[in-house]
Amino acid sequence: MKLLLDTHAFLWFLLDDERLSTPARTAIEQTETLYLSPASHWEIAIKIALGKYALPEPFAPFMVRELATNNITILPIEISHTAQLTTLPFHHRDPFDRLIIAQSLAEKIQVVSIDSKFDAYEIERVW
């Protein structure tokens, strides 16, 4: 099984946050192929720059170490992903989430997310 982590699921898993549901944590721990969208590390960086989020250490060392330690691969943005955006209904307007949804659809990968708005799309959401 492959999983694409939404931004909050990625952070909550790494930081052992109790908001991550038990089924989501179990799925992440038992999945060999974990992906993170560039939209997620971009979103995290923007929120840090705006003072809306803080990591326990500087962004780059944290991200590099945690991606490697947890065997999480960055899923590159492909033309097939952005093409999916051209026909994606606007049930969800957040551009970061829309790219994650498009990547999930194009790659046929389940998404780990608390966001029930994802359910309006033909993806499988783990939570």
DSSP file (Angstrom, degrees, kcal/mol; ACC not computed):
  #  RESIDUE AA STRUCTURE BP1 BP2  ACC     N-H-->O    O-->H-N    N-H-->O    O-->H-N    TCO  KAPPA ALPHA  PHI   PSI    X-CA   Y-CA   Z-CA
    1    1 A M              0   0    0      0, 0.0    32,-1.1     0, 0.0    31,-0.4   0.000 360.0 360.0 360.0 147.2    0.0    0.0    0.0
    2    2 A K  E     -a   33   0A   0    106,-0.2   108,-1.0    30,-0.1     2,-0.4  -0.928 360.0-165.3-118.6 145.1    1.1    3.6   -0.7
    3    3 A L  E     -ab  34 110A   0     30,-2.2    32,-2.8    -2,-0.4     2,-0.5  -0.991  13.2-153.1-132.6 140.6    0.0    6.7    1.3
    4    4 A L  E     -ab  35 111A   0    106,-2.8   108,-2.4    -2,-0.4     2,-0.4  -0.964  24.6-139.9-107.9 122.9    0.2   10.4    0.6
    5    5 A L  E     -ab  36 112A   0     30,-2.7    32,-0.6    -2,-0.5   108,-0.1  -0.702   5.5-136.0 -90.0 128.3    0.4   12.4    3.8
    6    6 A D     >  -     0   0    0    106,-2.3     4,-2.5    -2,-0.4     5,-0.2  -0.412  36.6-101.4 -69.3 159.6   -1.5   15.6    4.1
    7    7 A T  H  > S+     0   0    0      1,-0.2     4,-2.3     2,-0.2     5,-0.2   0.902 121.0  44.8 -54.1 -50.2    0.6   18.4    5.7
    8    8 A H  H  > S+     0   0    0      1,-0.2     4,-3.2     2,-0.2     5,-0.2   0.881 111.8  52.8 -66.3 -36.8   -1.0   18.1    9.2
    9    9 A A  H  > S+     0   0    0    103,-0.3     4,-2.2     2,-0.2    -1,-0.2   0.910 109.5  50.3 -64.0 -40.9   -0.8   14.3    9.2
   10   10 A F  H  X S+     0   0    0     -4,-2.5     4,-2.3     2,-0.2    -2,-0.2   0.952 116.0  40.8 -59.2 -51.9    2.9   14.4    8.3
   11   11 A L  H  X S+     0   0    0     -4,-2.3     4,-2.7     1,-0.2    -2,-0.2   0.915 114.4  51.3 -66.5 -43.7    3.6   16.9   11.1
   12   12 A W  H  <>S+     0   0    0     -4,-3.2     5,-2.7     1,-0.2     4,-0.3   0.869 111.6  48.7 -64.0 -35.6    1.4   15.2   13.7
   13   13 A F  H ><5S+     0   0    0     -4,-2.2     3,-1.1    -5,-0.2    -2,-0.2   0.956 114.5  44.2 -66.6 -49.7    3.0   11.8   12.9
   14   14 A L  H 3<5S+     0   0    0     -4,-2.3    -2,-0.2     1,-0.2    -1,-0.2   0.870 119.0  42.4 -63.2 -37.6    6.6   13.2   13.2
   15   15 A L  T 3<5S-     0   0    0     -4,-2.7    -1,-0.2    -5,-0.2    -2,-0.2   0.296 108.2-121.4 -96.1   9.5    5.8   15.2   16.4
   16   16 A D  T < 5 -     0   0    0     -3,-1.1     2,-0.3    -4,-0.3    -3,-0.2   0.890  44.9-178.8  52.8  45.6    3.8   12.4   18.0
   17   17 A D    > < -     0   0    0     -5,-2.7     3,-1.7    -6,-0.2    -1,-0.2  -0.598  31.4-137.7 -80.0 132.6    0.7   14.7   18.2
   18   18 A E  T 3  S+     0   0    0     -2,-0.3    -1,-0.1     1,-0.3     4,-0.1   0.631  96.3  76.3 -66.9 -12.8   -2.3   13.2   19.9
   19   19 A R  T 3  S+     0   0    0      2,-0.1     2,-0.5    -7,-0.0    -1,-0.3   0.704  71.7  96.1 -71.4 -17.8   -4.6   14.7   17.2
   20   20 A L  S <  S-     0   0    0     -3,-1.7   107,-0.1    -8,-0.2   -11,-0.0  -0.618  84.9-120.9 -72.5 122.6   -3.4   12.0   14.7
   21   21 A S     >  -     0   0    0     -2,-0.5     4,-2.7     1,-0.1     5,-0.2  -0.206  13.5-118.1 -64.7 155.6   -6.0    9.3   14.8
   22   22 A T  H  > S+     0   0    0      1,-0.2     4,-2.7     2,-0.2     5,-0.2   0.922 115.0  50.1 -61.6 -45.5   -5.1    5.8   15.8
   23   23 A P  H  > S+     0   0    0      0, 0.0     4,-2.3     0, 0.0    -1,-0.2   0.893 112.2  48.6 -61.2 -36.5   -6.1    4.3   12.4
   24   24 A A  H  > S+     0   0    0    103,-0.4     4,-2.5     2,-0.2    -2,-0.2   0.939 112.5  47.4 -66.7 -46.1   -4.1    7.0   10.6
   25   25 A R  H  X S+     0   0    0     -4,-2.7     4,-2.7     1,-0.2     5,-0.2   0.926 113.2  49.0 -60.3 -45.3   -1.0    6.4   12.8
   26   26 A T  H  X S+     0   0    0     -4,-2.7     4,-2.0     1,-0.2    -1,-0.2   0.920 110.7  50.1 -61.7 -44.4   -1.3    2.6   12.3
   27   27 A A  H  X S+     0   0    0     -4,-2.3     4,-0.7    -5,-0.2    -1,-0.2   0.921 112.6  47.1 -60.8 -44.0   -1.7    3.0    8.6
   28   28 A I  H >< S+     0   0    0     -4,-2.5     3,-0.8     1,-0.2    -2,-0.2   0.932 113.5  47.8 -62.7 -45.9    1.4    5.3    8.4
   29   29 A E  H 3< S+     0   0    0     -4,-2.7    -1,-0.2     1,-0.2    -2,-0.2   0.795 116.1  44.1 -67.0 -28.3    3.5    2.9   10.6
   30   30 A Q  H 3< S+     0   0    0     -4,-2.0     2,-0.5    -5,-0.2    -1,-0.2   0.446  93.4  94.4 -98.4  -0.6    2.5   -0.2    8.6
   31   31 A T    <<  -     0   0    0     -3,-0.8     3,-0.1    -4,-0.7   -29,-0.1  -0.793  54.5-162.9 -97.3 131.6    2.9    1.3    5.1
   32   32 A E  S    S+     0   0    0     -2,-0.5     2,-0.7   -31,-0.4    -1,-0.1   0.806  79.8  54.3 -80.3 -30.0    6.2    0.8    3.3
   33   33 A T  E     +a    2   0A   0    -32,-1.1   -30,-2.2    39,-0.1     2,-0.4  -0.880  66.6 172.6-114.8 104.5    5.7    3.6    0.7
   34   34 A L  E     -ac   3  72A   0     37,-0.8    39,-2.8    -2,-0.7     2,-0.3  -0.907   9.2-166.9-111.8 136.2    5.0    7.0    2.2
   35   35 A Y  E     -ac   4  73A   0    -32,-2.8   -30,-2.7    -2,-0.4     2,-0.4  -0.898  10.4-163.8-122.1 151.5    4.8   10.2    0.1
   36   36 A L  E     -ac   5  74A   0     37,-2.2    39,-2.4    -2,-0.3   -30,-0.1  -1.000  22.7-129.2-129.5 133.0    4.8   13.8    0.9
   37   37 A S    >>  -     0   0    0    -32,-0.6     3,-1.3    -2,-0.4     4,-1.2  -0.507  17.6-124.9 -76.1 146.2    3.7   16.4   -1.7
   38   38 A P  H 3> S+     0   0    0      0, 0.0     4,-2.2     0, 0.0     5,-0.2   0.798 111.9  70.2 -57.5 -25.9    6.0   19.4   -2.3
   39   39 A A  H 3> S+     0   0    0      1,-0.2     4,-2.5     2,-0.2     5,-0.1   0.863  96.2  52.5 -57.8 -34.9    2.8   21.4   -1.5
   40   40 A S  H <> S+     0   0    0     -3,-1.3     4,-2.5     2,-0.2    -1,-0.2   0.936 110.3  42.4 -71.4 -47.0    3.2   20.3    2.1
   41   41 A H  H  X S+     0   0    0     -4,-1.2     4,-1.9     1,-0.2    -1,-0.2   0.839 116.2  51.5 -71.6 -26.8    6.8   21.3    2.6
   42   42 A W  H  X S+     0   0    0     -4,-2.2     4,-2.4    -5,-0.2    -2,-0.2   0.927 110.1  48.8 -66.9 -46.2    6.0   24.6    0.8
   43   43 A E  H  X S+     0   0    0     -4,-2.5     4,-2.5    -5,-0.2    -2,-0.2   0.909 111.3  49.6 -60.4 -43.6    3.0   25.1    3.0
   44   44 A I  H  X S+     0   0    0     -4,-2.5     4,-2.3     1,-0.2    -1,-0.2   0.931 110.9  49.5 -61.1 -46.3    5.0   24.5    6.2
   45   45 A A  H  X S+     0   0    0     -4,-1.9     4,-2.4     1,-0.2    -2,-0.2   0.902 111.4  49.0 -61.0 -42.5    7.7   26.9    5.0
   46   46 A I  H  X S+     0   0    0     -4,-2.4     4,-2.0     2,-0.2    -1,-0.2   0.928 111.0  49.6 -63.6 -44.9    5.1   29.6    4.3
   47   47 A K  H  <>S+     0   0    0     -4,-2.5     5,-2.6     1,-0.2     6,-1.1   0.871 111.5  49.2 -64.5 -36.1    3.5   29.2    7.7
   48   48 A I  H ><5S+     0   0    0     -4,-2.3     3,-1.3     4,-0.2    -1,-0.2   0.935 110.5  50.6 -65.5 -45.5    6.8   29.4    9.4
   49   49 A A  H 3<5S+     0   0    0     -4,-2.4    -2,-0.2     1,-0.3    -1,-0.2   0.835 111.2  48.7 -61.7 -33.3    7.7   32.6    7.5
   50   50 A L  T 3<5S-     0   0    0     -4,-2.0    -1,-0.3    -5,-0.2    -2,-0.2   0.509 115.1-116.2 -83.9  -5.1    4.4   34.2    8.4
   51   51 A G  T < 5S+     0   0    0     -3,-1.3    -3,-0.2    -4,-0.4    -2,-0.1   0.672  85.2 116.7  78.2  17.0    4.9   33.2   12.1
   52   52 A K  S   <S+     0   0    0     -5,-2.6     2,-0.3    -6,-0.2    -4,-0.2   0.516  77.2  25.1 -93.8  -7.0    1.8   30.9   12.1
   53   53 A Y        -     0   0    0     -6,-1.1     2,-0.4    -5,-0.1    -2,-0.2  -0.992  62.1-163.9-153.7 151.5    3.8   27.8   12.8
   54   54 A A        -     0   0    0     -2,-0.3    -6,-0.0    -3,-0.1    -7,-0.0  -0.999   8.7-150.0-140.0 138.6    7.1   26.8   14.5
   55   55 A L        -     0   0    0     -2,-0.4     4,-0.1     2,-0.2    -2,-0.0  -0.637  33.7-110.4 -96.8 162.8    9.1   23.6   14.4
   56   56 A P  S    S+     0   0    0      0, 0.0    -1,-0.1     0, 0.0     3,-0.0   0.571 101.3  10.6 -71.5  -5.9   11.2   22.5   17.3
   57   57 A E  S    S-     0   0    0      2,-0.0    -2,-0.2     1,-0.0     5,-0.0  -0.930 110.0 -49.9-156.3 174.4   14.3   23.2   15.2
   58   58 A P     >  -     0   0    0      0, 0.0     4,-1.9     0, 0.0     5,-0.2  -0.187  55.1-117.3 -56.4 147.5   15.2   25.0   11.9
   59   59 A F  H  > S+     0   0    0      1,-0.2     4,-2.9     2,-0.2     5,-0.3   0.909 103.6  48.9 -52.9 -58.5   13.2   23.9    8.9
   60   60 A A  H  > S+     0   0    0      1,-0.2     4,-2.6     2,-0.2     5,-0.3   0.920 113.7  42.6 -59.7 -51.6   15.8   22.4    6.6
   61   61 A P  H  > S+     0   0    0      0, 0.0     4,-2.3     0, 0.0     5,-0.3   0.910 116.1  50.9 -62.4 -38.0   17.6   20.1    9.0
   62   62 A F  H  X S+     0   0    0     -4,-1.9     4,-2.7     2,-0.2     5,-0.3   0.957 113.8  43.1 -60.6 -51.2   14.2   19.0   10.5
   63   63 A M  H  X S+     0   0    0     -4,-2.9     4,-2.6    -5,-0.2     5,-0.3   0.934 115.0  48.3 -63.9 -47.7   12.7   18.2    7.1
   64   64 A V  H  X S+     0   0    0     -4,-2.6     4,-1.9    -5,-0.3     5,-0.2   0.939 116.4  42.8 -59.7 -48.4   15.8   16.4    5.7
   65   65 A R  H  X S+     0   0    0     -4,-2.3     4,-3.4    -5,-0.3     5,-0.2   0.939 116.1  46.6 -64.1 -48.2   16.3   14.3    8.8
   66   66 A E  H  X S+     0   0    0     -4,-2.7     4,-2.0    -5,-0.3     6,-0.2   0.870 111.2  50.8 -68.4 -36.9   12.6   13.4    9.3
   67   67 A L  H  <>S+     0   0    0     -4,-2.6     5,-2.7    -5,-0.3     4,-0.2   0.941 117.3  41.0 -62.3 -45.5   12.0   12.5    5.7
   68   68 A A  H ><5S+     0   0    0     -4,-1.9     3,-1.1    -5,-0.3    -2,-0.2   0.934 115.2  49.8 -67.8 -47.0   15.1   10.2    5.7
   69   69 A T  H 3<5S+     0   0    0     -4,-3.4    -1,-0.2     1,-0.3    -2,-0.2   0.866 118.1  39.3 -60.7 -37.9   14.4    8.7    9.1
   70   70 A N  T 3<5S-     0   0    0     -4,-2.0    -1,-0.3    -5,-0.2    -2,-0.2   0.299 108.1-121.6 -99.0   8.9   10.8    7.9    8.3
   71   71 A N  T < 5 +     0   0    0     -3,-1.1   -37,-0.8    -4,-0.2     2,-0.5   0.899  54.4 160.0  53.3  47.2   11.5    6.8    4.7
   72   72 A I  E   < -c   34   0A   0     -5,-2.7     2,-0.4    -6,-0.2   -37,-0.2  -0.889  26.5-151.8-104.1 127.6    9.1    9.4    3.3
   73   73 A T  E     -c   35   0A   0    -39,-2.8   -37,-2.2    -2,-0.5     2,-0.5  -0.797  16.6-122.0-101.3 137.2    9.6   10.3   -0.4
   74   74 A I  E     -c   36   0A   0     -2,-0.4   -37,-0.2   -39,-0.2   -39,-0.0  -0.670  24.8-138.7 -74.1 126.3    8.7   13.6   -1.9
   75   75 A L        -     0   0    0    -39,-2.4     3,-0.1    -2,-0.5    -1,-0.0  -0.786  23.2-131.1 -88.4 106.4    6.2   12.9   -4.7
   76   76 A P        -     0   0    0      0, 0.0     2,-0.6     0, 0.0   -39,-0.0  -0.183  20.3-108.1 -59.6 149.0    7.4   15.2   -7.5
   77   77 A I        -     0   0    0      4,-0.1     2,-0.2     3,-0.0    22,-0.0  -0.701  44.4-169.7 -79.2 118.9    4.7   17.4   -9.2
   78   78 A E    >>  -     0   0    0     -2,-0.6     4,-2.0     1,-0.1     3,-0.8  -0.643  37.2-109.1-106.2 163.6    4.2   15.9  -12.6
   79   79 A I  H 3> S+     0   0    0      1,-0.2     4,-2.8    -2,-0.2     5,-0.2   0.872 120.1  59.5 -57.7 -37.5    2.2   17.2  -15.6
   80   80 A S  H 3> S+     0   0    0      1,-0.2     4,-1.2     2,-0.2    -1,-0.2   0.816 105.2  50.0 -62.8 -28.9   -0.4   14.5  -15.0
   81   81 A H  H <> S+     0   0    0     -3,-0.8     4,-1.0     2,-0.2    -2,-0.2   0.935 113.8  41.9 -73.9 -48.5   -0.9   16.0  -11.5
   82   82 A T  H  X S+     0   0    0     -4,-2.0     4,-0.7     1,-0.2    -2,-0.2   0.830 110.7  57.9 -70.8 -29.5   -1.4   19.6  -12.7
   83   83 A A  H >< S+     0   0    0     -4,-2.8     3,-1.0    -5,-0.2     4,-0.5   0.888 100.6  57.8 -62.7 -37.6   -3.5   18.4  -15.6
   84   84 A Q  H >X S+     0   0    0     -4,-1.2     3,-1.1     1,-0.3     4,-0.6   0.846  98.7  60.7 -59.7 -33.9   -5.8   16.8  -13.0
   85   85 A L  H 3< S+     0   0    0     -4,-1.0     3,-0.4     1,-0.2    -1,-0.3   0.782  91.1  67.8 -64.4 -27.4   -6.2   20.3  -11.5
   86   86 A T  T << S+     0   0    0     -3,-1.0    -1,-0.2    -4,-0.7    -2,-0.2   0.739 114.3  27.3 -68.0 -21.2   -7.7   21.6  -14.8
   87   87 A T  T <4 S+     0   0    0     -3,-1.1    -1,-0.2    -4,-0.5    -2,-0.2   0.356  89.6 121.6-119.1   2.5  -10.8   19.5  -14.3
   88   88 A L     <  -     0   0    0     -4,-0.6    33,-0.0    -3,-0.4    14,-0.0  -0.541  64.5-122.8 -72.6 123.2  -10.9   19.2  -10.5
   89   89 A P    >   -     0   0    0      0, 0.0     2,-0.9     0, 0.0     3,-0.5  -0.244  21.9-114.7 -61.2 155.6  -14.2   20.5   -9.1
   90   90 A F  T 3  S+     0   0    0      1,-0.2     3,-0.1     3,-0.0    -2,-0.0  -0.295  72.4 127.5 -92.1  50.4  -13.8   23.3   -6.5
   91   91 A H  T 3  S+     0   0    0     -2,-0.9     2,-0.4     1,-0.2    -1,-0.2   0.792  83.1  34.6 -68.0 -27.1  -15.2   21.4   -3.5
   92   92 A H    <   -     0   0    0     -3,-0.5    -1,-0.2     1,-0.1     0, 0.0  -0.997  66.5-172.7-130.8 129.3  -12.0   22.5   -1.8
   93   93 A R        +     0   0    0     -2,-0.4    -1,-0.1    -3,-0.1    -2,-0.0   0.572  49.4 111.6-103.2 -10.3  -10.4   25.8   -2.5
   94   94 A D     >  -     0   0    0      1,-0.2     4,-2.6     2,-0.1     5,-0.2  -0.509  60.0-148.0 -66.6 120.8   -7.1   25.5   -0.6
   95   95 A P  H  > S+     0   0    0      0, 0.0     4,-1.7     0, 0.0    -1,-0.2   0.838  94.9  51.7 -64.3 -32.7   -4.4   25.4   -3.3
   96   96 A F  H  > S+     0   0    0      2,-0.2     4,-2.0     1,-0.2     5,-0.1   0.946 113.4  43.8 -66.9 -47.3   -2.1   23.1   -1.2
   97   97 A D  H  > S+     0   0    0      1,-0.2     4,-2.8     2,-0.2     5,-0.2   0.869 109.1  57.9 -66.0 -36.4   -4.9   20.6   -0.6
   98   98 A R  H  X S+     0   0    0     -4,-2.6     4,-2.5     1,-0.2    -1,-0.2   0.894 107.3  47.7 -61.6 -39.0   -6.1   20.8   -4.2
   99   99 A L  H  X S+     0   0    0     -4,-1.7     4,-2.7     2,-0.2    -1,-0.2   0.915 111.1  50.3 -68.5 -41.0   -2.6   19.7   -5.4
  100  100 A I  H  X S+     0   0    0     -4,-2.0     4,-2.3     2,-0.2    -2,-0.2   0.922 112.3  47.9 -60.5 -43.6   -2.5   16.9   -2.8
  101  101 A I  H  X S+     0   0    0     -4,-2.8     4,-2.6     2,-0.2    -2,-0.2   0.926 111.8  49.7 -62.0 -45.5   -6.0   15.8   -4.1
  102  102 A A  H  X S+     0   0    0     -4,-2.5     4,-2.7     1,-0.2     5,-0.2   0.903 111.3  48.8 -61.9 -41.7   -4.8   16.0   -7.7
  103  103 A Q  H  X S+     0   0    0     -4,-2.7     4,-2.4     2,-0.2    -1,-0.2   0.907 110.8  51.1 -64.2 -40.9   -1.7   13.9   -6.9
  104  104 A S  H  X>S+     0   0    0     -4,-2.3     5,-1.7    -5,-0.2     4,-1.2   0.923 113.3  44.8 -61.4 -45.3   -3.8   11.3   -5.1
  105  105 A L  H  <5S+     0   0    0     -4,-2.6     3,-0.2     2,-0.2    -2,-0.2   0.939 115.2  46.3 -64.9 -47.6   -6.2   11.0   -8.1
  106  106 A A  H  <5S+     0   0    0     -4,-2.7    -2,-0.2     1,-0.2    -1,-0.2   0.872 122.8  34.8 -65.1 -37.6   -3.5   10.9  -10.7
  107  107 A E  H  <5S-     0   0    0     -4,-2.4    -1,-0.2    -5,-0.2    -2,-0.2   0.515 102.9-127.1 -95.1  -6.9   -1.4    8.3   -8.8
  108  108 A K  T  <5 +     0   0    0     -4,-1.2     2,-0.4     1,-0.2    -3,-0.2   0.951  57.4 150.4  55.8  52.1   -4.3    6.4   -7.3
  109  109 A I      < -     0   0    0     -5,-1.7    15,-0.2    -6,-0.2    -1,-0.2  -0.924  48.4-117.6-116.3 138.8   -2.8    6.8   -3.8
  110  110 A Q  E     -b    3   0A   0   -108,-1.0  -106,-2.8    -2,-0.4     2,-0.4  -0.418  28.1-137.4 -69.0 150.3   -4.8    7.0   -0.5
  111  111 A V  E     -bd   4 125A   0     13,-2.6    15,-3.3  -108,-0.2     2,-0.8  -0.927   1.1-143.2-113.3 135.4   -4.4   10.2    1.4
  112  112 A V  E     +bd   5 126A   0   -108,-2.4  -106,-2.3    -2,-0.4  -103,-0.3  -0.872  48.1 134.9 -94.9 112.1   -4.0   10.5    5.2
  113  113 A S        -     0   0    0     13,-1.5    -2,-0.1    -2,-0.8  -108,-0.0  -0.987  57.1-147.2-159.0 145.3   -6.0   13.5    6.2
  114  114 A I  S    S+     0   0    0     -2,-0.3     2,-0.7    13,-0.0    -1,-0.1   0.620  72.4 110.3 -81.0 -15.3   -8.5   14.7    8.8
  115  115 A D    >   -     0   0    0      1,-0.2     3,-1.6     2,-0.1     4,-0.2  -0.485  50.3-168.7 -72.8 104.8  -10.0   17.0    6.2
  116  116 A S  G >  S+     0   0    0     -2,-0.7     3,-1.4     1,-0.3     4,-0.2   0.636  78.9  78.5 -70.0 -13.4  -13.5   15.6    5.4
  117  117 A K  G >  S+     0   0    0      1,-0.3     3,-1.5     2,-0.2    -1,-0.3   0.773  81.3  69.0 -63.9 -23.4  -13.7   18.0    2.4
  118  118 A F  G X  S+     0   0    0     -3,-1.6     3,-1.9     1,-0.3     5,-0.4   0.786  83.3  72.9 -62.5 -26.0  -11.4   15.5    0.6
  119  119 A D  G <  S+     0   0    0     -3,-1.4    -1,-0.3     1,-0.3    -2,-0.2   0.657  79.9  71.9 -66.5 -15.4  -14.3   13.1    0.6
  120  120 A A  G <  S+     0   0    0     -3,-1.5    -1,-0.3    -4,-0.2     2,-0.2   0.606  94.0  68.0 -73.3 -10.6  -16.1   15.1   -2.1
  121  121 A Y  S <  S-     0   0    0     -3,-1.9     2,-2.0    -4,-0.2   -33,-0.0  -0.678 100.5-102.9-106.7 162.5  -13.4   13.8   -4.5
  122  122 A E  S    S+     0   0    0     -2,-0.2     2,-0.3     2,-0.1    -3,-0.1  -0.351  82.4 111.9 -85.0  59.1  -13.0   10.2   -5.7
  123  123 A I  S    S-     0   0    0     -2,-2.0     2,-0.6    -5,-0.4   -13,-0.1  -0.839  70.6-114.1-122.7 164.1  -10.1    9.4   -3.5
  124  124 A E        -     0   0    0     -2,-0.3   -13,-2.6   -15,-0.2     2,-0.5  -0.899  31.3-161.7 -99.3 122.6   -9.7    7.1   -0.5
  125  125 A R  E     -d  111   0A   0     -2,-0.6     2,-0.5   -15,-0.2   -13,-0.2  -0.897   4.3-151.7-107.5 130.7   -9.0    9.1    2.7
  126  126 A V  E      d  112   0A   0    -15,-3.3   -13,-1.5    -2,-0.5  -102,-0.0  -0.882 360.0 360.0-100.6 126.7   -7.5    7.4    5.7
  127  127 A W              0   0    0     -2,-0.5  -103,-0.4   -15,-0.2    -1,-0.1   0.272 360.0 360.0-158.3 360.0   -8.4    8.7    9.1
